[in-house]
Amino acid sequence: MNPGQPFRLGILRESKKPHDLRAPMVPEDCRALMQAFPGTEIRVQPSPFRCYEDSQYRDAGCILQEDLLGCNLILGVKEVALDQLLPDHAFAFFSHTIKAQPYNQALMRHMVRNRITLHDYELMTDESGQRTVAFGYWAGIVGAWHGLRMRGLRSGTYTWPKALETGSYQALQHILQTETALIANRDGSPYRVLVCGSGRVGQGAVKVLEDAGFMALDPQDFLNSHSNSTGSKPLLYTVLRSKDLFRAKDGSPYSSQAFYTHPQDFETCIGPYLGAADLMINTIYWNPDAPRYFEPAFIQHSTFNIQQIADISCDIEGSVPLTLRPSTIEDPYYGISKDTLLECPPFDPHSVDIMAVDNLPCELPADASRDFSASLLRHFLKPLIKDPSSMPGNSLLLNQGRLHPNFHHLQEYAGIA
């Protein structure tokens, strides 16, 4: 882009199937961007399935057209089909290549051969390393909703719709706030939830629990409430951070720096919580060098009380070893038999129910797109258009087909001699 020339932004129609309903930019933010930078042009490929109508983009001042040739930047959400990757153009989307994922190697090599510039949303961070553009909060919301929904399906006391069937978080809130009493245990004992992780995903999960009337306890009080439930509120939750989940094998005090540098030197200490809770919501992505929360056979112990696990992170046989495969929005739950430790139908009396949907934000596409778009506008698009030369390189995976220096270790994966 040459200084002083109008900026042309393209928005792709999602090509990956099943179709993703989300949008990287929502119409109101398109309008805001064009107002902030007069002369900016936004071209939007028409879509019959996007969560915002084509007419909404047209009314915002966008141009609806298939051809995005000549755009300075082209936005998508998920991986882009190879035939949509215009040579010598710049794109931004989730490429799922930065960990050398085998299933996207062809995508990476195609981008290298065609001199693509790629800004990967997963790399967009602030000065402290925190991600600025992500869907994680909405993954947490939908994942926690699934956890409570599984509770009703197992107990038979209530049947809630999938988040996708409600259309918005406002509709979920109404159910949470009017049907809270249905969640509580019939015998009057508190219903307890563990939230593993306090990041963006965990914050989304906590939002659901708070809206349902759960009371927060610190981890130790949560354990104490299990041994003495007299007078306790019927709905309780606690948030476990890494320091609550793991301890050093040599008995030294927990150190976050030591844990993230040498996770193999730590062991799990989650056991007491697994005996004190009914539902686990896991929001922490797993480092394969770190210990798992428990081994599969532990679910056969009398001290294991968890009935449902909403594994938002969906690391297969990872920190939650019962997560044997991803599930889908259409069929979100499966069981793990306590007798055989093998997959079985969910809600069996002798099983643990698992939710491992790996594209949860797609269930509330309009809400999730609105937050994502606002972050993208603030943290990436406005600074980029204002002064392209001042943009930090931390969002770049490829620059005209060349790997950013931070990713030289991907040369073989990318097919670069």
Contacts in CASP RR format, 6 or more apart in sequence:
PFRMAT RR
TARGET T0000
AUTHOR 0000-0000-0000
METHOD contacts of the structure
MODEL  1
MNPGQPFRLGILRESKKPHDLRAPMVPEDCRALMQAFPGTEIRVQPSPFR
CYEDSQYRDAGCILQEDLLGCNLILGVKEVALDQLLPDHAFAFFSHTIKA
QPYNQALMRHMVRNRITLHDYELMTDESGQRTVAFGYWAGIVGAWHGLRM
RGLRSGTYTWPKALETGSYQALQHILQTETALIANRDGSPYRVLVCGSGR
VGQGAVKVLEDAGFMALDPQDFLNSHSNSTGSKPLLYTVLRSKDLFRAKD
GSPYSSQAFYTHPQDFETCIGPYLGAADLMINTIYWNPDAPRYFEPAFIQ
HSTFNIQQIADISCDIEGSVPLTLRPSTIEDPYYGISKDTLLECPPFDPH
SVDIMAVDNLPCELPADASRDFSASLLRHFLKPLIKDPSSMPGNSLLLNQ
GRLHPNFHHLQEYAGIA
1 7 0 8 1.000
1 72 0 8 1.000
1 388 0 8 1.000
6 39 0 8 1.000
6 40 0 8 1.000
6 41 0 8 1.000
7 37 0 8 1.000
7 39 0 8 1.000
7 40 0 8 1.000
7 41 0 8 1.000
7 72 0 8 1.000
7 73 0 8 1.000
7 385 0 8 1.000
8 40 0 8 1.000
8 41 0 8 1.000
8 42 0 8 1.000
8 43 0 8 1.000
8 70 0 8 1.000
8 71 0 8 1.000
8 72 0 8 1.000
9 25 0 8 1.000
9 33 0 8 1.000
9 40 0 8 1.000
9 41 0 8 1.000
9 42 0 8 1.000
9 43 0 8 1.000
9 71 0 8 1.000
9 72 0 8 1.000
9 73 0 8 1.000
9 74 0 8 1.000
9 75 0 8 1.000
9 381 0 8 1.000
10 42 0 8 1.000
10 43 0 8 1.000
10 44 0 8 1.000
10 45 0 8 1.000
10 68 0 8 1.000
10 71 0 8 1.000
10 73 0 8 1.000
10 74 0 8 1.000
10 75 0 8 1.000
11 23 0 8 1.000
11 24 0 8 1.000
11 25 0 8 1.000
11 30 0 8 1.000
11 42 0 8 1.000
11 43 0 8 1.000
11 44 0 8 1.000
11 45 0 8 1.000
11 57 0 8 1.000
11 62 0 8 1.000
11 74 0 8 1.000
11 75 0 8 1.000
11 76 0 8 1.000
12 45 0 8 1.000
12 68 0 8 1.000
12 74 0 8 1.000
12 75 0 8 1.000
12 76 0 8 1.000
12 80 0 8 1.000
12 84 0 8 1.000
12 93 0 8 1.000
13 45 0 8 1.000
13 46 0 8 1.000
13 47 0 8 1.000
13 50 0 8 1.000
14 20 0 8 1.000
14 21 0 8 1.000
14 22 0 8 1.000
14 47 0 8 1.000
14 49 0 8 1.000
14 50 0 8 1.000
14 76 0 8 1.000
14 77 0 8 1.000
14 78 0 8 1.000
15 80 0 8 1.000
15 81 0 8 1.000
15 84 0 8 1.000
16 78 0 8 1.000
16 79 0 8 1.000
16 81 0 8 1.000
19 49 0 8 1.000
20 77 0 8 1.000
20 78 0 8 1.000
20 359 0 8 1.000
20 362 0 8 1.000
20 365 0 8 1.000
21 49 0 8 1.000
21 50 0 8 1.000
21 51 0 8 1.000
21 362 0 8 1.000
21 365 0 8 1.000
22 50 0 8 1.000
22 51 0 8 1.000
22 77 0 8 1.000
22 135 0 8 1.000
22 361 0 8 1.000
22 362 0 8 1.000
22 365 0 8 1.000
22 368 0 8 1.000
22 369 0 8 1.000
22 372 0 8 1.000
23 50 0 8 1.000
23 51 0 8 1.000
23 52 0 8 1.000
23 77 0 8 1.000
23 365 0 8 1.000
23 369 0 8 1.000
23 373 0 8 1.000
24 75 0 8 1.000
24 76 0 8 1.000
24 77 0 8 1.000
24 92 0 8 1.000
24 93 0 8 1.000
24 369 0 8 1.000
24 372 0 8 1.000
24 373 0 8 1.000
24 376 0 8 1.000
25 33 0 8 1.000
25 42 0 8 1.000
25 75 0 8 1.000
25 373 0 8 1.000
25 376 0 8 1.000
25 377 0 8 1.000
26 52 0 8 1.000
26 366 0 8 1.000
26 369 0 8 1.000
26 370 0 8 1.000
26 373 0 8 1.000
27 52 0 8 1.000
27 56 0 8 1.000
27 57 0 8 1.000
27 59 0 8 1.000
27 60 0 8 1.000
27 62 0 8 1.000
28 60 0 8 1.000
29 373 0 8 1.000
29 374 0 8 1.000
29 376 0 8 1.000
29 377 0 8 1.000
30 42 0 8 1.000
30 44 0 8 1.000
30 57 0 8 1.000
30 60 0 8 1.000
30 61 0 8 1.000
30 62 0 8 1.000
31 60 0 8 1.000
31 61 0 8 1.000
32 377 0 8 1.000
33 40 0 8 1.000
33 42 0 8 1.000
33 377 0 8 1.000
33 381 0 8 1.000
33 382 0 8 1.000
33 385 0 8 1.000
34 40 0 8 1.000
34 41 0 8 1.000
34 42 0 8 1.000
34 60 0 8 1.000
34 61 0 8 1.000
36 382 0 8 1.000
37 382 0 8 1.000
37 385 0 8 1.000
37 386 0 8 1.000
40 385 0 8 1.000
41 63 0 8 1.000
42 57 0 8 1.000
42 61 0 8 1.000
42 62 0 8 1.000
42 63 0 8 1.000
43 62 0 8 1.000
43 63 0 8 1.000
43 64 0 8 1.000
43 65 0 8 1.000
43 67 0 8 1.000
43 68 0 8 1.000
43 71 0 8 1.000
44 54 0 8 1.000
44 57 0 8 1.000
44 62 0 8 1.000
44 63 0 8 1.000
44 64 0 8 1.000
44 65 0 8 1.000
45 64 0 8 1.000
45 65 0 8 1.000
45 66 0 8 1.000
45 68 0 8 1.000
46 54 0 8 1.000
46 64 0 8 1.000
46 65 0 8 1.000
46 66 0 8 1.000
47 54 0 8 1.000
51 365 0 8 1.000
51 366 0 8 1.000
51 369 0 8 1.000
52 366 0 8 1.000
52 369 0 8 1.000
54 64 0 8 1.000
57 64 0 8 1.000
58 64 0 8 1.000
68 74 0 8 1.000
68 86 0 8 1.000
68 89 0 8 1.000
69 86 0 8 1.000
69 89 0 8 1.000
70 86 0 8 1.000
70 89 0 8 1.000
71 89 0 8 1.000
72 90 0 8 1.000
73 90 0 8 1.000
73 91 0 8 1.000
73 92 0 8 1.000
73 119 0 8 1.000
73 384 0 8 1.000
74 86 0 8 1.000
74 89 0 8 1.000
74 90 0 8 1.000
74 91 0 8 1.000
74 92 0 8 1.000
75 91 0 8 1.000
75 92 0 8 1.000
75 93 0 8 1.000
75 376 0 8 1.000
76 91 0 8 1.000
76 92 0 8 1.000
76 93 0 8 1.000
77 93 0 8 1.000
77 94 0 8 1.000
78 93 0 8 1.000
78 94 0 8 1.000
79 93 0 8 1.000
79 94 0 8 1.000
79 95 0 8 1.000
79 96 0 8 1.000
79 104 0 8 1.000
79 107 0 8 1.000
80 91 0 8 1.000
80 93 0 8 1.000
80 107 0 8 1.000
82 106 0 8 1.000
82 107 0 8 1.000
82 110 0 8 1.000
85 91 0 8 1.000
85 110 0 8 1.000
85 111 0 8 1.000
85 114 0 8 1.000
85 116 0 8 1.000
86 114 0 8 1.000
87 114 0 8 1.000
87 115 0 8 1.000
87 116 0 8 1.000
88 114 0 8 1.000
88 115 0 8 1.000
88 116 0 8 1.000
88 400 0 8 1.000
89 116 0 8 1.000
89 117 0 8 1.000
90 116 0 8 1.000
90 117 0 8 1.000
90 118 0 8 1.000
90 119 0 8 1.000
91 116 0 8 1.000
91 117 0 8 1.000
91 118 0 8 1.000
91 119 0 8 1.000
92 118 0 8 1.000
92 119 0 8 1.000
92 120 0 8 1.000
92 121 0 8 1.000
92 380 0 8 1.000
92 395 0 8 1.000
93 118 0 8 1.000
93 120 0 8 1.000
93 121 0 8 1.000
94 120 0 8 1.000
94 121 0 8 1.000
94 122 0 8 1.000
95 104 0 8 1.000
95 107 0 8 1.000
95 108 0 8 1.000
95 111 0 8 1.000
95 118 0 8 1.000
95 120 0 8 1.000
95 122 0 8 1.000
95 397 0 8 1.000
96 103 0 8 1.000
96 104 0 8 1.000
97 104 0 8 1.000
97 105 0 8 1.000
97 107 0 8 1.000
97 108 0 8 1.000
97 120 0 8 1.000
97 397 0 8 1.000
97 410 0 8 1.000
97 413 0 8 1.000
98 120 0 8 1.000
98 122 0 8 1.000
98 123 0 8 1.000
98 397 0 8 1.000
98 407 0 8 1.000
98 410 0 8 1.000
100 410 0 8 1.000
100 413 0 8 1.000
105 413 0 8 1.000
108 410 0 8 1.000
108 413 0 8 1.000
108 414 0 8 1.000
108 415 0 8 1.000
109 414 0 8 1.000
109 415 0 8 1.000
110 116 0 8 1.000
111 118 0 8 1.000
111 398 0 8 1.000
111 401 0 8 1.000
112 398 0 8 1.000
112 401 0 8 1.000
112 402 0 8 1.000
112 403 0 8 1.000
112 414 0 8 1.000
112 415 0 8 1.000
112 416 0 8 1.000
114 401 0 8 1.000
115 400 0 8 1.000
115 401 0 8 1.000
116 398 0 8 1.000
116 400 0 8 1.000
116 401 0 8 1.000
117 396 0 8 1.000
117 398 0 8 1.000
117 399 0 8 1.000
117 400 0 8 1.000
117 401 0 8 1.000
118 396 0 8 1.000
118 397 0 8 1.000
118 398 0 8 1.000
119 380 0 8 1.000
119 395 0 8 1.000
119 396 0 8 1.000
119 397 0 8 1.000
120 395 0 8 1.000
120 396 0 8 1.000
120 397 0 8 1.000
121 133 0 8 1.000
121 134 0 8 1.000
121 376 0 8 1.000
121 395 0 8 1.000
122 131 0 8 1.000
122 134 0 8 1.000
123 394 0 8 1.000
123 395 0 8 1.000
123 396 0 8 1.000
123 397 0 8 1.000
124 131 0 8 1.000
124 132 0 8 1.000
124 133 0 8 1.000
124 379 0 8 1.000
124 380 0 8 1.000
124 394 0 8 1.000
124 395 0 8 1.000
125 131 0 8 1.000
125 132 0 8 1.000
125 394 0 8 1.000
126 132 0 8 1.000
126 379 0 8 1.000
131 200 0 8 1.000
132 375 0 8 1.000
132 379 0 8 1.000
132 380 0 8 1.000
133 372 0 8 1.000
133 375 0 8 1.000
133 376 0 8 1.000
133 379 0 8 1.000
133 380 0 8 1.000
134 200 0 8 1.000
134 372 0 8 1.000
134 375 0 8 1.000
135 361 0 8 1.000
135 368 0 8 1.000
135 371 0 8 1.000
135 372 0 8 1.000
136 200 0 8 1.000
136 201 0 8 1.000
136 204 0 8 1.000
136 361 0 8 1.000
137 200 0 8 1.000
137 201 0 8 1.000
137 203 0 8 1.000
137 204 0 8 1.000
137 207 0 8 1.000
137 371 0 8 1.000
138 204 0 8 1.000
138 360 0 8 1.000
138 361 0 8 1.000
138 364 0 8 1.000
138 367 0 8 1.000
138 368 0 8 1.000
138 371 0 8 1.000
139 201 0 8 1.000
139 204 0 8 1.000
139 312 0 8 1.000
139 360 0 8 1.000
139 361 0 8 1.000
140 201 0 8 1.000
140 202 0 8 1.000
140 203 0 8 1.000
140 204 0 8 1.000
140 205 0 8 1.000
140 208 0 8 1.000
140 281 0 8 1.000
140 283 0 8 1.000
140 312 0 8 1.000
140 360 0 8 1.000
141 163 0 8 1.000
141 169 0 8 1.000
141 172 0 8 1.000
141 204 0 8 1.000
141 205 0 8 1.000
141 207 0 8 1.000
141 208 0 8 1.000
141 364 0 8 1.000
142 163 0 8 1.000
142 357 0 8 1.000
142 360 0 8 1.000
142 361 0 8 1.000
142 363 0 8 1.000
142 364 0 8 1.000
143 205 0 8 1.000
143 208 0 8 1.000
143 281 0 8 1.000
143 310 0 8 1.000
143 312 0 8 1.000
143 355 0 8 1.000
143 357 0 8 1.000
143 360 0 8 1.000
144 195 0 8 1.000
144 204 0 8 1.000
144 205 0 8 1.000
144 206 0 8 1.000
144 207 0 8 1.000
144 208 0 8 1.000
144 209 0 8 1.000
144 281 0 8 1.000
144 310 0 8 1.000
145 160 0 8 1.000
145 163 0 8 1.000
145 172 0 8 1.000
145 208 0 8 1.000
146 163 0 8 1.000
146 310 0 8 1.000
146 332 0 8 1.000
146 333 0 8 1.000
146 355 0 8 1.000
146 357 0 8 1.000
146 360 0 8 1.000
147 279 0 8 1.000
147 281 0 8 1.000
147 308 0 8 1.000
147 310 0 8 1.000
147 355 0 8 1.000
148 160 0 8 1.000
148 176 0 8 1.000
148 183 0 8 1.000
148 208 0 8 1.000
148 212 0 8 1.000
148 279 0 8 1.000
149 160 0 8 1.000
149 162 0 8 1.000
150 279 0 8 1.000
150 308 0 8 1.000
150 310 0 8 1.000
150 333 0 8 1.000
150 346 0 8 1.000
150 347 0 8 1.000
150 353 0 8 1.000
150 355 0 8 1.000
151 183 0 8 1.000
151 191 0 8 1.000
151 278 0 8 1.000
151 279 0 8 1.000
151 307 0 8 1.000
151 308 0 8 1.000
152 158 0 8 1.000
152 159 0 8 1.000
152 160 0 8 1.000
152 182 0 8 1.000
152 183 0 8 1.000
153 159 0 8 1.000
153 333 0 8 1.000
153 346 0 8 1.000
153 347 0 8 1.000
154 307 0 8 1.000
154 308 0 8 1.000
154 346 0 8 1.000
154 347 0 8 1.000
154 353 0 8 1.000
155 186 0 8 1.000
157 182 0 8 1.000
157 186 0 8 1.000
158 179 0 8 1.000
158 182 0 8 1.000
158 183 0 8 1.000
160 175 0 8 1.000
160 179 0 8 1.000
162 329 0 8 1.000
162 332 0 8 1.000
162 363 0 8 1.000
163 172 0 8 1.000
163 363 0 8 1.000
163 364 0 8 1.000
164 329 0 8 1.000
164 362 0 8 1.000
164 363 0 8 1.000
164 364 0 8 1.000
166 172 0 8 1.000
166 175 0 8 1.000
167 364 0 8 1.000
167 366 0 8 1.000
168 364 0 8 1.000
168 366 0 8 1.000
168 367 0 8 1.000
169 364 0 8 1.000
169 367 0 8 1.000
172 208 0 8 1.000
172 211 0 8 1.000
173 211 0 8 1.000
176 208 0 8 1.000
176 211 0 8 1.000
176 212 0 8 1.000
176 213 0 8 1.000
177 211 0 8 1.000
177 212 0 8 1.000
177 213 0 8 1.000
180 212 0 8 1.000
180 213 0 8 1.000
180 235 0 8 1.000
183 191 0 8 1.000
183 212 0 8 1.000
183 235 0 8 1.000
184 190 0 8 1.000
184 191 0 8 1.000
184 234 0 8 1.000
184 235 0 8 1.000
185 191 0 8 1.000
185 234 0 8 1.000
185 278 0 8 1.000
188 234 0 8 1.000
189 229 0 8 1.000
190 225 0 8 1.000
190 229 0 8 1.000
190 232 0 8 1.000
190 233 0 8 1.000
190 234 0 8 1.000
190 235 0 8 1.000
190 236 0 8 1.000
191 234 0 8 1.000
191 235 0 8 1.000
191 236 0 8 1.000
191 278 0 8 1.000
191 279 0 8 1.000
192 222 0 8 1.000
192 225 0 8 1.000
192 226 0 8 1.000
192 236 0 8 1.000
192 237 0 8 1.000
192 238 0 8 1.000
192 276 0 8 1.000
192 277 0 8 1.000
192 278 0 8 1.000
192 279 0 8 1.000
193 209 0 8 1.000
193 214 0 8 1.000
193 235 0 8 1.000
193 236 0 8 1.000
193 237 0 8 1.000
193 238 0 8 1.000
193 277 0 8 1.000
193 278 0 8 1.000
193 279 0 8 1.000
193 280 0 8 1.000
193 281 0 8 1.000
194 237 0 8 1.000
194 238 0 8 1.000
194 240 0 8 1.000
194 273 0 8 1.000
194 274 0 8 1.000
194 277 0 8 1.000
194 279 0 8 1.000
194 280 0 8 1.000
194 281 0 8 1.000
194 306 0 8 1.000
195 202 0 8 1.000
195 205 0 8 1.000
195 206 0 8 1.000
195 209 0 8 1.000
195 237 0 8 1.000
195 238 0 8 1.000
195 239 0 8 1.000
195 240 0 8 1.000
195 281 0 8 1.000
195 283 0 8 1.000
196 239 0 8 1.000
196 240 0 8 1.000
196 245 0 8 1.000
196 280 0 8 1.000
196 281 0 8 1.000
196 282 0 8 1.000
196 283 0 8 1.000
196 284 0 8 1.000
196 293 0 8 1.000
196 319 0 8 1.000
197 239 0 8 1.000
197 240 0 8 1.000
197 241 0 8 1.000
197 242 0 8 1.000
197 282 0 8 1.000
197 283 0 8 1.000
197 284 0 8 1.000
198 239 0 8 1.000
198 241 0 8 1.000
199 283 0 8 1.000
201 283 0 8 1.000
201 312 0 8 1.000
201 313 0 8 1.000
202 239 0 8 1.000
202 281 0 8 1.000
202 283 0 8 1.000
205 281 0 8 1.000
205 283 0 8 1.000
205 310 0 8 1.000
205 312 0 8 1.000
206 216 0 8 1.000
206 237 0 8 1.000
206 239 0 8 1.000
209 216 0 8 1.000
209 235 0 8 1.000
209 237 0 8 1.000
210 216 0 8 1.000
212 235 0 8 1.000
213 235 0 8 1.000
214 235 0 8 1.000
214 236 0 8 1.000
214 237 0 8 1.000
215 233 0 8 1.000
215 235 0 8 1.000
215 236 0 8 1.000
215 237 0 8 1.000
216 237 0 8 1.000
216 238 0 8 1.000
216 239 0 8 1.000
217 225 0 8 1.000
217 236 0 8 1.000
217 237 0 8 1.000
217 238 0 8 1.000
218 238 0 8 1.000
219 238 0 8 1.000
219 239 0 8 1.000
219 240 0 8 1.000
219 244 0 8 1.000
219 273 0 8 1.000
221 238 0 8 1.000
222 236 0 8 1.000
222 237 0 8 1.000
222 238 0 8 1.000
222 273 0 8 1.000
222 276 0 8 1.000
222 277 0 8 1.000
223 272 0 8 1.000
223 273 0 8 1.000
223 276 0 8 1.000
225 232 0 8 1.000
225 236 0 8 1.000
225 276 0 8 1.000
226 275 0 8 1.000
226 276 0 8 1.000
238 273 0 8 1.000
240 270 0 8 1.000
240 273 0 8 1.000
242 254 0 8 1.000
242 256 0 8 1.000
242 259 0 8 1.000
242 284 0 8 1.000
243 254 0 8 1.000
243 256 0 8 1.000
244 269 0 8 1.000
244 270 0 8 1.000
244 273 0 8 1.000
245 268 0 8 1.000
245 269 0 8 1.000
245 270 0 8 1.000
245 284 0 8 1.000
245 293 0 8 1.000
246 254 0 8 1.000
246 259 0 8 1.000
246 263 0 8 1.000
246 266 0 8 1.000
246 267 0 8 1.000
246 268 0 8 1.000
246 269 0 8 1.000
246 290 0 8 1.000
246 291 0 8 1.000
247 254 0 8 1.000
247 266 0 8 1.000
247 267 0 8 1.000
247 269 0 8 1.000
248 254 0 8 1.000
248 255 0 8 1.000
248 258 0 8 1.000
248 265 0 8 1.000
248 266 0 8 1.000
249 265 0 8 1.000
249 266 0 8 1.000
249 267 0 8 1.000
250 265 0 8 1.000
252 258 0 8 1.000
258 265 0 8 1.000
258 266 0 8 1.000
259 266 0 8 1.000
259 290 0 8 1.000
260 287 0 8 1.000
263 287 0 8 1.000
263 289 0 8 1.000
263 290 0 8 1.000
263 291 0 8 1.000
264 289 0 8 1.000
264 290 0 8 1.000
266 290 0 8 1.000
266 291 0 8 1.000
267 291 0 8 1.000
268 291 0 8 1.000
268 292 0 8 1.000
268 293 0 8 1.000
268 294 0 8 1.000
270 293 0 8 1.000
270 294 0 8 1.000
271 294 0 8 1.000
271 298 0 8 1.000
271 303 0 8 1.000
274 280 0 8 1.000
274 293 0 8 1.000
274 294 0 8 1.000
274 298 0 8 1.000
274 303 0 8 1.000
274 304 0 8 1.000
274 305 0 8 1.000
274 306 0 8 1.000
275 303 0 8 1.000
275 304 0 8 1.000
275 305 0 8 1.000
275 306 0 8 1.000
276 305 0 8 1.000
277 305 0 8 1.000
277 306 0 8 1.000
278 305 0 8 1.000
278 306 0 8 1.000
278 307 0 8 1.000
278 308 0 8 1.000
279 306 0 8 1.000
279 307 0 8 1.000
279 308 0 8 1.000
279 309 0 8 1.000
279 310 0 8 1.000
280 306 0 8 1.000
280 308 0 8 1.000
280 309 0 8 1.000
280 310 0 8 1.000
280 320 0 8 1.000
281 309 0 8 1.000
281 310 0 8 1.000
281 312 0 8 1.000
282 293 0 8 1.000
282 309 0 8 1.000
282 310 0 8 1.000
282 311 0 8 1.000
282 312 0 8 1.000
282 313 0 8 1.000
282 319 0 8 1.000
282 320 0 8 1.000
283 312 0 8 1.000
283 313 0 8 1.000
284 313 0 8 1.000
284 319 0 8 1.000
285 313 0 8 1.000
285 315 0 8 1.000
286 292 0 8 1.000
286 313 0 8 1.000
286 315 0 8 1.000
286 318 0 8 1.000
286 319 0 8 1.000
288 318 0 8 1.000
290 319 0 8 1.000
292 318 0 8 1.000
292 319 0 8 1.000
292 320 0 8 1.000
292 321 0 8 1.000
293 319 0 8 1.000
293 320 0 8 1.000
293 321 0 8 1.000
294 304 0 8 1.000
294 321 0 8 1.000
295 321 0 8 1.000
296 321 0 8 1.000
296 322 0 8 1.000
296 336 0 8 1.000
296 341 0 8 1.000
297 341 0 8 1.000
298 304 0 8 1.000
299 306 0 8 1.000
299 322 0 8 1.000
299 336 0 8 1.000
299 338 0 8 1.000
299 341 0 8 1.000
299 352 0 8 1.000
300 338 0 8 1.000
300 339 0 8 1.000
300 341 0 8 1.000
306 352 0 8 1.000
307 352 0 8 1.000
307 353 0 8 1.000
308 352 0 8 1.000
308 353 0 8 1.000
308 354 0 8 1.000
308 355 0 8 1.000
309 320 0 8 1.000
309 322 0 8 1.000
309 323 0 8 1.000
309 352 0 8 1.000
309 353 0 8 1.000
309 354 0 8 1.000
309 355 0 8 1.000
310 355 0 8 1.000
311 320 0 8 1.000
311 322 0 8 1.000
311 323 0 8 1.000
311 354 0 8 1.000
311 355 0 8 1.000
311 356 0 8 1.000
312 360 0 8 1.000
313 319 0 8 1.000
313 320 0 8 1.000
314 323 0 8 1.000
314 326 0 8 1.000
314 356 0 8 1.000
314 357 0 8 1.000
314 358 0 8 1.000
315 323 0 8 1.000
316 323 0 8 1.000
316 324 0 8 1.000
316 325 0 8 1.000
316 326 0 8 1.000
317 323 0 8 1.000
317 324 0 8 1.000
320 354 0 8 1.000
322 336 0 8 1.000
322 352 0 8 1.000
322 354 0 8 1.000
323 354 0 8 1.000
323 356 0 8 1.000
324 334 0 8 1.000
324 336 0 8 1.000
324 343 0 8 1.000
324 354 0 8 1.000
325 334 0 8 1.000
325 343 0 8 1.000
325 356 0 8 1.000
326 356 0 8 1.000
326 357 0 8 1.000
326 358 0 8 1.000
327 333 0 8 1.000
327 334 0 8 1.000
327 354 0 8 1.000
327 355 0 8 1.000
327 356 0 8 1.000
327 357 0 8 1.000
328 357 0 8 1.000
329 357 0 8 1.000
329 359 0 8 1.000
329 362 0 8 1.000
329 363 0 8 1.000
332 355 0 8 1.000
332 357 0 8 1.000
333 346 0 8 1.000
333 347 0 8 1.000
333 353 0 8 1.000
333 354 0 8 1.000
333 355 0 8 1.000
334 343 0 8 1.000
334 344 0 8 1.000
334 345 0 8 1.000
334 346 0 8 1.000
334 353 0 8 1.000
334 354 0 8 1.000
334 356 0 8 1.000
335 343 0 8 1.000
335 344 0 8 1.000
335 345 0 8 1.000
335 346 0 8 1.000
335 347 0 8 1.000
335 348 0 8 1.000
335 351 0 8 1.000
335 352 0 8 1.000
335 353 0 8 1.000
335 354 0 8 1.000
336 342 0 8 1.000
336 343 0 8 1.000
336 344 0 8 1.000
336 351 0 8 1.000
336 352 0 8 1.000
336 354 0 8 1.000
337 343 0 8 1.000
337 344 0 8 1.000
337 348 0 8 1.000
337 350 0 8 1.000
337 351 0 8 1.000
338 350 0 8 1.000
338 351 0 8 1.000
338 352 0 8 1.000
339 350 0 8 1.000
344 351 0 8 1.000
345 351 0 8 1.000
346 353 0 8 1.000
346 354 0 8 1.000
347 353 0 8 1.000
361 368 0 8 1.000
362 368 0 8 1.000
380 395 0 8 1.000
383 390 0 8 1.000
383 391 0 8 1.000
384 391 0 8 1.000
393 404 0 8 1.000
394 406 0 8 1.000
396 404 0 8 1.000
397 403 0 8 1.000
397 404 0 8 1.000
397 407 0 8 1.000
398 404 0 8 1.000
403 410 0 8 1.000
403 411 0 8 1.000
403 414 0 8 1.000
403 416 0 8 1.000
END
